[in-house]
Amino acid sequence: MNLLDIRAYVCPMTWVKAKIALDGLAPGDSLEVLLRDGEPLENLPRTAEEEGHSVALRERAPEAGADAWRVVLVKGAGEISKET
């Protein structure tokens, strides 16, 4: 599993960094993301799901800091078409 530590970033850079990392993976591959509580934890999983990826895990990561969380994203087969 690939690891991405974005605790030093704020939105929207948290999603930009995660998207770049996901773009380098094959569909079905996992990306473990370390991020901070608050806006990054709210926005990153939601945006990932909106883009066709899934959230396999969301848990506190106390070993990475008091406000750190671990989110595991699984890359989807491709972006969801926005056409109606």
Buried (B, 14 or more C-beta within 10 A) or exposed (E): EBEBEBBEBEBBEBBEBBBEBBEEBEEEEBBBBBBBEEEBBEBBBEBBBEBBBEBEEBEEBEEBEEBBBBBBBBBBEEEEEEEE
